[in-house]
Amino acid sequence: MDFIYFCKPDYPIGTKFVYSDLSFILLGEIVERITKRTLPDYLKQVFGEMGMKDTQFNPSTDDFFRIAPTEFDVRTLFCYHSSPTSTHSRSGA
């Protein structure tokens, strides 16, 4: 978590948006410290209790056929199922 604490913005605040998962990483750390469970495990329970049987966090590749693509590449005409850590993810530049 020191990385997040000492992380400096790439641009002056309010001048440019660059996608980042730092807040989501922090959320996962908070959930894990409070519940002693990983964020995916905790969310599976929460979604289940809400009756959201088709809602997932970080789904397996077995379920990709049921999930809308997250990105479309106009150069290759290919649809991607991305995650923040996948090779297909892009940051706003």
Secondary structure by P-SEA (a helix, b strand, c coil): cccccccccccccccbbbbbaaaaaaaaaaaaaaccccaaaaaaaaaaaaccccccccccccccccccccccccccccccccccccccccccc
